[in-house]
């Protein structure tokens, strides 16, 4: 007996629905991955604040966790699209955000508009959108909007140091009001102090060495 193509497609789609075993398994792995992501980064930052140096072993482990998390996140995104609070829960949405944020520029650019759309509809975090937008701008060598991104100074030989600064901001006179609108709880100056980073409102974009 021949099965119509439309029926086959319907079966395939239903098998990948959000009540399927595959969906639940991916959701569980992404939420677990978020816990691992935040745990290793807390250890990394605690160590840095304690010693003033980057722990290379913790940095290596971060990379391993990020790589594994991306496998699950990109499979989820390919099958189910960008998640929403109302359909997928806040933890999964948060997990997808952090995994993207800790991936690469290409992945962030691919999904930032979907994150923006979800955020302004109340289906994702405005703060998360601001963080991703700023990181994309910084990675492209442009000034950021919300003052969320830090970078490292380089020494005279062009080597990265352990001294951080707030990446240059497009409009320092408006940045704190923009931050508040996007859900940030601190001003840029307060954030810089928390992170032991320098903040100069007249900071210019670094030149390539």
MODELLER restraints for C-alpha pairs under 7 A, 6 or more apart:
rsr = mdl.restraints
at = mdl.atoms
rsr.add(forms.Gaussian(group=physical.xy_distance, feature=features.Distance(at['CA:16:A'], at['CA:22:A']), mean=6.83, stdev=0.5))
rsr.add(forms.Gaussian(group=physical.xy_distance, feature=features.Distance(at['CA:16:A'], at['CA:23:A']), mean=6.93, stdev=0.5))
rsr.add(forms.Gaussian(group=physical.xy_distance, feature=features.Distance(at['CA:17:A'], at['CA:23:A']), mean=7.00, stdev=0.5))
rsr.add(forms.Gaussian(group=physical.xy_distance, feature=features.Distance(at['CA:26:A'], at['CA:72:A']), mean=6.09, stdev=0.5))
rsr.add(forms.Gaussian(group=physical.xy_distance, feature=features.Distance(at['CA:26:A'], at['CA:76:A']), mean=6.54, stdev=0.5))
rsr.add(forms.Gaussian(group=physical.xy_distance, feature=features.Distance(at['CA:27:A'], at['CA:92:A']), mean=6.35, stdev=0.5))
rsr.add(forms.Gaussian(group=physical.xy_distance, feature=features.Distance(at['CA:29:A'], at['CA:72:A']), mean=6.84, stdev=0.5))
rsr.add(forms.Gaussian(group=physical.xy_distance, feature=features.Distance(at['CA:30:A'], at['CA:69:A']), mean=6.63, stdev=0.5))
rsr.add(forms.Gaussian(group=physical.xy_distance, feature=features.Distance(at['CA:30:A'], at['CA:72:A']), mean=6.38, stdev=0.5))
rsr.add(forms.Gaussian(group=physical.xy_distance, feature=features.Distance(at['CA:30:A'], at['CA:73:A']), mean=6.41, stdev=0.5))
rsr.add(forms.Gaussian(group=physical.xy_distance, feature=features.Distance(at['CA:30:A'], at['CA:92:A']), mean=6.42, stdev=0.5))
rsr.add(forms.Gaussian(group=physical.xy_distance, feature=features.Distance(at['CA:30:A'], at['CA:95:A']), mean=5.89, stdev=0.5))
rsr.add(forms.Gaussian(group=physical.xy_distance, feature=features.Distance(at['CA:31:A'], at['CA:91:A']), mean=6.20, stdev=0.5))
rsr.add(forms.Gaussian(group=physical.xy_distance, feature=features.Distance(at['CA:31:A'], at['CA:92:A']), mean=5.54, stdev=0.5))
rsr.add(forms.Gaussian(group=physical.xy_distance, feature=features.Distance(at['CA:31:A'], at['CA:95:A']), mean=5.83, stdev=0.5))
rsr.add(forms.Gaussian(group=physical.xy_distance, feature=features.Distance(at['CA:33:A'], at['CA:69:A']), mean=5.64, stdev=0.5))
rsr.add(forms.Gaussian(group=physical.xy_distance, feature=features.Distance(at['CA:34:A'], at['CA:95:A']), mean=4.88, stdev=0.5))
rsr.add(forms.Gaussian(group=physical.xy_distance, feature=features.Distance(at['CA:37:A'], at['CA:65:A']), mean=6.69, stdev=0.5))
rsr.add(forms.Gaussian(group=physical.xy_distance, feature=features.Distance(at['CA:40:A'], at['CA:62:A']), mean=6.25, stdev=0.5))
rsr.add(forms.Gaussian(group=physical.xy_distance, feature=features.Distance(at['CA:44:A'], at['CA:55:A']), mean=6.82, stdev=0.5))
rsr.add(forms.Gaussian(group=physical.xy_distance, feature=features.Distance(at['CA:44:A'], at['CA:58:A']), mean=6.00, stdev=0.5))
rsr.add(forms.Gaussian(group=physical.xy_distance, feature=features.Distance(at['CA:48:A'], at['CA:54:A']), mean=5.64, stdev=0.5))
rsr.add(forms.Gaussian(group=physical.xy_distance, feature=features.Distance(at['CA:52:A'], at['CA:162:A']), mean=6.94, stdev=0.5))
rsr.add(forms.Gaussian(group=physical.xy_distance, feature=features.Distance(at['CA:53:A'], at['CA:162:A']), mean=6.29, stdev=0.5))
rsr.add(forms.Gaussian(group=physical.xy_distance, feature=features.Distance(at['CA:66:A'], at['CA:99:A']), mean=6.66, stdev=0.5))
rsr.add(forms.Gaussian(group=physical.xy_distance, feature=features.Distance(at['CA:66:A'], at['CA:102:A']), mean=6.71, stdev=0.5))
rsr.add(forms.Gaussian(group=physical.xy_distance, feature=features.Distance(at['CA:69:A'], at['CA:99:A']), mean=6.45, stdev=0.5))
rsr.add(forms.Gaussian(group=physical.xy_distance, feature=features.Distance(at['CA:70:A'], at['CA:99:A']), mean=6.20, stdev=0.5))
rsr.add(forms.Gaussian(group=physical.xy_distance, feature=features.Distance(at['CA:73:A'], at['CA:96:A']), mean=6.09, stdev=0.5))
rsr.add(forms.Gaussian(group=physical.xy_distance, feature=features.Distance(at['CA:82:A'], at['CA:114:A']), mean=6.69, stdev=0.5))
rsr.add(forms.Gaussian(group=physical.xy_distance, feature=features.Distance(at['CA:83:A'], at['CA:93:A']), mean=5.76, stdev=0.5))
rsr.add(forms.Gaussian(group=physical.xy_distance, feature=features.Distance(at['CA:84:A'], at['CA:93:A']), mean=6.49, stdev=0.5))
rsr.add(forms.Gaussian(group=physical.xy_distance, feature=features.Distance(at['CA:84:A'], at['CA:118:A']), mean=6.87, stdev=0.5))
rsr.add(forms.Gaussian(group=physical.xy_distance, feature=features.Distance(at['CA:84:A'], at['CA:123:A']), mean=4.97, stdev=0.5))
rsr.add(forms.Gaussian(group=physical.xy_distance, feature=features.Distance(at['CA:84:A'], at['CA:124:A']), mean=6.29, stdev=0.5))
rsr.add(forms.Gaussian(group=physical.xy_distance, feature=features.Distance(at['CA:85:A'], at['CA:93:A']), mean=6.55, stdev=0.5))
rsr.add(forms.Gaussian(group=physical.xy_distance, feature=features.Distance(at['CA:85:A'], at['CA:123:A']), mean=4.88, stdev=0.5))
rsr.add(forms.Gaussian(group=physical.xy_distance, feature=features.Distance(at['CA:85:A'], at['CA:124:A']), mean=6.13, stdev=0.5))
rsr.add(forms.Gaussian(group=physical.xy_distance, feature=features.Distance(at['CA:86:A'], at['CA:123:A']), mean=6.64, stdev=0.5))
rsr.add(forms.Gaussian(group=physical.xy_distance, feature=features.Distance(at['CA:93:A'], at['CA:124:A']), mean=6.90, stdev=0.5))
rsr.add(forms.Gaussian(group=physical.xy_distance, feature=features.Distance(at['CA:97:A'], at['CA:128:A']), mean=6.94, stdev=0.5))
rsr.add(forms.Gaussian(group=physical.xy_distance, feature=features.Distance(at['CA:100:A'], at['CA:107:A']), mean=6.46, stdev=0.5))
rsr.add(forms.Gaussian(group=physical.xy_distance, feature=features.Distance(at['CA:100:A'], at['CA:108:A']), mean=5.88, stdev=0.5))
rsr.add(forms.Gaussian(group=physical.xy_distance, feature=features.Distance(at['CA:101:A'], at['CA:108:A']), mean=6.55, stdev=0.5))
rsr.add(forms.Gaussian(group=physical.xy_distance, feature=features.Distance(at['CA:101:A'], at['CA:132:A']), mean=6.30, stdev=0.5))
rsr.add(forms.Gaussian(group=physical.xy_distance, feature=features.Distance(at['CA:105:A'], at['CA:136:A']), mean=6.43, stdev=0.5))
rsr.add(forms.Gaussian(group=physical.xy_distance, feature=features.Distance(at['CA:112:A'], at['CA:132:A']), mean=6.93, stdev=0.5))
rsr.add(forms.Gaussian(group=physical.xy_distance, feature=features.Distance(at['CA:115:A'], at['CA:124:A']), mean=6.83, stdev=0.5))
rsr.add(forms.Gaussian(group=physical.xy_distance, feature=features.Distance(at['CA:115:A'], at['CA:129:A']), mean=6.15, stdev=0.5))
rsr.add(forms.Gaussian(group=physical.xy_distance, feature=features.Distance(at['CA:116:A'], at['CA:129:A']), mean=5.71, stdev=0.5))
rsr.add(forms.Gaussian(group=physical.xy_distance, feature=features.Distance(at['CA:118:A'], at['CA:124:A']), mean=5.22, stdev=0.5))
rsr.add(forms.Gaussian(group=physical.xy_distance, feature=features.Distance(at['CA:119:A'], at['CA:125:A']), mean=5.13, stdev=0.5))
rsr.add(forms.Gaussian(group=physical.xy_distance, feature=features.Distance(at['CA:119:A'], at['CA:126:A']), mean=5.08, stdev=0.5))
rsr.add(forms.Gaussian(group=physical.xy_distance, feature=features.Distance(at['CA:119:A'], at['CA:129:A']), mean=6.90, stdev=0.5))
rsr.add(forms.Gaussian(group=physical.xy_distance, feature=features.Distance(at['CA:120:A'], at['CA:126:A']), mean=6.86, stdev=0.5))
rsr.add(forms.Gaussian(group=physical.xy_distance, feature=features.Distance(at['CA:126:A'], at['CA:182:A']), mean=5.14, stdev=0.5))
rsr.add(forms.Gaussian(group=physical.xy_distance, feature=features.Distance(at['CA:126:A'], at['CA:183:A']), mean=6.62, stdev=0.5))
rsr.add(forms.Gaussian(group=physical.xy_distance, feature=features.Distance(at['CA:127:A'], at['CA:182:A']), mean=5.13, stdev=0.5))
rsr.add(forms.Gaussian(group=physical.xy_distance, feature=features.Distance(at['CA:127:A'], at['CA:183:A']), mean=5.49, stdev=0.5))
rsr.add(forms.Gaussian(group=physical.xy_distance, feature=features.Distance(at['CA:127:A'], at['CA:184:A']), mean=6.47, stdev=0.5))
rsr.add(forms.Gaussian(group=physical.xy_distance, feature=features.Distance(at['CA:130:A'], at['CA:146:A']), mean=6.44, stdev=0.5))
rsr.add(forms.Gaussian(group=physical.xy_distance, feature=features.Distance(at['CA:130:A'], at['CA:182:A']), mean=6.86, stdev=0.5))
rsr.add(forms.Gaussian(group=physical.xy_distance, feature=features.Distance(at['CA:131:A'], at['CA:148:A']), mean=6.02, stdev=0.5))
rsr.add(forms.Gaussian(group=physical.xy_distance, feature=features.Distance(at['CA:134:A'], at['CA:144:A']), mean=4.88, stdev=0.5))
rsr.add(forms.Gaussian(group=physical.xy_distance, feature=features.Distance(at['CA:134:A'], at['CA:145:A']), mean=6.14, stdev=0.5))
rsr.add(forms.Gaussian(group=physical.xy_distance, feature=features.Distance(at['CA:134:A'], at['CA:146:A']), mean=6.58, stdev=0.5))
rsr.add(forms.Gaussian(group=physical.xy_distance, feature=features.Distance(at['CA:134:A'], at['CA:148:A']), mean=6.58, stdev=0.5))
rsr.add(forms.Gaussian(group=physical.xy_distance, feature=features.Distance(at['CA:134:A'], at['CA:149:A']), mean=6.49, stdev=0.5))
rsr.add(forms.Gaussian(group=physical.xy_distance, feature=features.Distance(at['CA:135:A'], at['CA:149:A']), mean=6.33, stdev=0.5))
rsr.add(forms.Gaussian(group=physical.xy_distance, feature=features.Distance(at['CA:137:A'], at['CA:143:A']), mean=6.30, stdev=0.5))
rsr.add(forms.Gaussian(group=physical.xy_distance, feature=features.Distance(at['CA:137:A'], at['CA:144:A']), mean=5.67, stdev=0.5))
rsr.add(forms.Gaussian(group=physical.xy_distance, feature=features.Distance(at['CA:138:A'], at['CA:144:A']), mean=6.12, stdev=0.5))
rsr.add(forms.Gaussian(group=physical.xy_distance, feature=features.Distance(at['CA:143:A'], at['CA:168:A']), mean=5.25, stdev=0.5))
rsr.add(forms.Gaussian(group=physical.xy_distance, feature=features.Distance(at['CA:143:A'], at['CA:169:A']), mean=5.05, stdev=0.5))
rsr.add(forms.Gaussian(group=physical.xy_distance, feature=features.Distance(at['CA:143:A'], at['CA:170:A']), mean=5.15, stdev=0.5))
rsr.add(forms.Gaussian(group=physical.xy_distance, feature=features.Distance(at['CA:144:A'], at['CA:168:A']), mean=6.39, stdev=0.5))
rsr.add(forms.Gaussian(group=physical.xy_distance, feature=features.Distance(at['CA:144:A'], at['CA:169:A']), mean=4.86, stdev=0.5))
rsr.add(forms.Gaussian(group=physical.xy_distance, feature=features.Distance(at['CA:144:A'], at['CA:170:A']), mean=5.76, stdev=0.5))
rsr.add(forms.Gaussian(group=physical.xy_distance, feature=features.Distance(at['CA:145:A'], at['CA:169:A']), mean=5.77, stdev=0.5))
rsr.add(forms.Gaussian(group=physical.xy_distance, feature=features.Distance(at['CA:145:A'], at['CA:170:A']), mean=5.56, stdev=0.5))
rsr.add(forms.Gaussian(group=physical.xy_distance, feature=features.Distance(at['CA:145:A'], at['CA:175:A']), mean=6.77, stdev=0.5))
rsr.add(forms.Gaussian(group=physical.xy_distance, feature=features.Distance(at['CA:146:A'], at['CA:175:A']), mean=5.63, stdev=0.5))
rsr.add(forms.Gaussian(group=physical.xy_distance, feature=features.Distance(at['CA:146:A'], at['CA:178:A']), mean=6.42, stdev=0.5))
rsr.add(forms.Gaussian(group=physical.xy_distance, feature=features.Distance(at['CA:146:A'], at['CA:179:A']), mean=5.62, stdev=0.5))
rsr.add(forms.Gaussian(group=physical.xy_distance, feature=features.Distance(at['CA:147:A'], at['CA:166:A']), mean=6.87, stdev=0.5))
rsr.add(forms.Gaussian(group=physical.xy_distance, feature=features.Distance(at['CA:147:A'], at['CA:169:A']), mean=6.02, stdev=0.5))
rsr.add(forms.Gaussian(group=physical.xy_distance, feature=features.Distance(at['CA:147:A'], at['CA:175:A']), mean=6.79, stdev=0.5))
rsr.add(forms.Gaussian(group=physical.xy_distance, feature=features.Distance(at['CA:147:A'], at['CA:188:A']), mean=6.02, stdev=0.5))
rsr.add(forms.Gaussian(group=physical.xy_distance, feature=features.Distance(at['CA:149:A'], at['CA:166:A']), mean=6.18, stdev=0.5))
rsr.add(forms.Gaussian(group=physical.xy_distance, feature=features.Distance(at['CA:149:A'], at['CA:167:A']), mean=5.87, stdev=0.5))
rsr.add(forms.Gaussian(group=physical.xy_distance, feature=features.Distance(at['CA:150:A'], at['CA:164:A']), mean=6.33, stdev=0.5))
rsr.add(forms.Gaussian(group=physical.xy_distance, feature=features.Distance(at['CA:150:A'], at['CA:165:A']), mean=5.49, stdev=0.5))
rsr.add(forms.Gaussian(group=physical.xy_distance, feature=features.Distance(at['CA:150:A'], at['CA:166:A']), mean=4.52, stdev=0.5))
rsr.add(forms.Gaussian(group=physical.xy_distance, feature=features.Distance(at['CA:150:A'], at['CA:167:A']), mean=5.27, stdev=0.5))
rsr.add(forms.Gaussian(group=physical.xy_distance, feature=features.Distance(at['CA:151:A'], at['CA:164:A']), mean=5.45, stdev=0.5))
rsr.add(forms.Gaussian(group=physical.xy_distance, feature=features.Distance(at['CA:151:A'], at['CA:165:A']), mean=5.56, stdev=0.5))
rsr.add(forms.Gaussian(group=physical.xy_distance, feature=features.Distance(at['CA:151:A'], at['CA:166:A']), mean=6.43, stdev=0.5))
rsr.add(forms.Gaussian(group=physical.xy_distance, feature=features.Distance(at['CA:151:A'], at['CA:167:A']), mean=5.97, stdev=0.5))
rsr.add(forms.Gaussian(group=physical.xy_distance, feature=features.Distance(at['CA:152:A'], at['CA:160:A']), mean=6.17, stdev=0.5))
rsr.add(forms.Gaussian(group=physical.xy_distance, feature=features.Distance(at['CA:152:A'], at['CA:161:A']), mean=6.01, stdev=0.5))
rsr.add(forms.Gaussian(group=physical.xy_distance, feature=features.Distance(at['CA:152:A'], at['CA:162:A']), mean=6.39, stdev=0.5))
rsr.add(forms.Gaussian(group=physical.xy_distance, feature=features.Distance(at['CA:152:A'], at['CA:163:A']), mean=5.57, stdev=0.5))
rsr.add(forms.Gaussian(group=physical.xy_distance, feature=features.Distance(at['CA:152:A'], at['CA:164:A']), mean=4.36, stdev=0.5))
rsr.add(forms.Gaussian(group=physical.xy_distance, feature=features.Distance(at['CA:152:A'], at['CA:165:A']), mean=6.23, stdev=0.5))
rsr.add(forms.Gaussian(group=physical.xy_distance, feature=features.Distance(at['CA:153:A'], at['CA:160:A']), mean=6.14, stdev=0.5))
rsr.add(forms.Gaussian(group=physical.xy_distance, feature=features.Distance(at['CA:153:A'], at['CA:161:A']), mean=5.71, stdev=0.5))
rsr.add(forms.Gaussian(group=physical.xy_distance, feature=features.Distance(at['CA:153:A'], at['CA:163:A']), mean=5.73, stdev=0.5))
rsr.add(forms.Gaussian(group=physical.xy_distance, feature=features.Distance(at['CA:153:A'], at['CA:164:A']), mean=6.00, stdev=0.5))
rsr.add(forms.Gaussian(group=physical.xy_distance, feature=features.Distance(at['CA:154:A'], at['CA:160:A']), mean=4.48, stdev=0.5))
rsr.add(forms.Gaussian(group=physical.xy_distance, feature=features.Distance(at['CA:154:A'], at['CA:161:A']), mean=5.46, stdev=0.5))
rsr.add(forms.Gaussian(group=physical.xy_distance, feature=features.Distance(at['CA:155:A'], at['CA:161:A']), mean=6.56, stdev=0.5))
rsr.add(forms.Gaussian(group=physical.xy_distance, feature=features.Distance(at['CA:158:A'], at['CA:209:A']), mean=6.07, stdev=0.5))
rsr.add(forms.Gaussian(group=physical.xy_distance, feature=features.Distance(at['CA:164:A'], at['CA:197:A']), mean=4.81, stdev=0.5))
rsr.add(forms.Gaussian(group=physical.xy_distance, feature=features.Distance(at['CA:164:A'], at['CA:198:A']), mean=6.41, stdev=0.5))
rsr.add(forms.Gaussian(group=physical.xy_distance, feature=features.Distance(at['CA:165:A'], at['CA:197:A']), mean=4.79, stdev=0.5))
rsr.add(forms.Gaussian(group=physical.xy_distance, feature=features.Distance(at['CA:165:A'], at['CA:198:A']), mean=4.45, stdev=0.5))
rsr.add(forms.Gaussian(group=physical.xy_distance, feature=features.Distance(at['CA:165:A'], at['CA:199:A']), mean=5.91, stdev=0.5))
rsr.add(forms.Gaussian(group=physical.xy_distance, feature=features.Distance(at['CA:166:A'], at['CA:192:A']), mean=6.79, stdev=0.5))
rsr.add(forms.Gaussian(group=physical.xy_distance, feature=features.Distance(at['CA:166:A'], at['CA:197:A']), mean=6.68, stdev=0.5))
rsr.add(forms.Gaussian(group=physical.xy_distance, feature=features.Distance(at['CA:166:A'], at['CA:198:A']), mean=6.27, stdev=0.5))
rsr.add(forms.Gaussian(group=physical.xy_distance, feature=features.Distance(at['CA:166:A'], at['CA:199:A']), mean=5.32, stdev=0.5))
rsr.add(forms.Gaussian(group=physical.xy_distance, feature=features.Distance(at['CA:168:A'], at['CA:203:A']), mean=5.25, stdev=0.5))
rsr.add(forms.Gaussian(group=physical.xy_distance, feature=features.Distance(at['CA:168:A'], at['CA:204:A']), mean=5.88, stdev=0.5))
rsr.add(forms.Gaussian(group=physical.xy_distance, feature=features.Distance(at['CA:168:A'], at['CA:205:A']), mean=6.09, stdev=0.5))
rsr.add(forms.Gaussian(group=physical.xy_distance, feature=features.Distance(at['CA:172:A'], at['CA:201:A']), mean=6.04, stdev=0.5))
rsr.add(forms.Gaussian(group=physical.xy_distance, feature=features.Distance(at['CA:176:A'], at['CA:187:A']), mean=5.38, stdev=0.5))
rsr.add(forms.Gaussian(group=physical.xy_distance, feature=features.Distance(at['CA:176:A'], at['CA:188:A']), mean=6.56, stdev=0.5))
rsr.add(forms.Gaussian(group=physical.xy_distance, feature=features.Distance(at['CA:189:A'], at['CA:199:A']), mean=6.49, stdev=0.5))
rsr.add(forms.Gaussian(group=physical.xy_distance, feature=features.Distance(at['CA:192:A'], at['CA:198:A']), mean=6.26, stdev=0.5))
rsr.add(forms.Gaussian(group=physical.xy_distance, feature=features.Distance(at['CA:192:A'], at['CA:199:A']), mean=6.20, stdev=0.5))
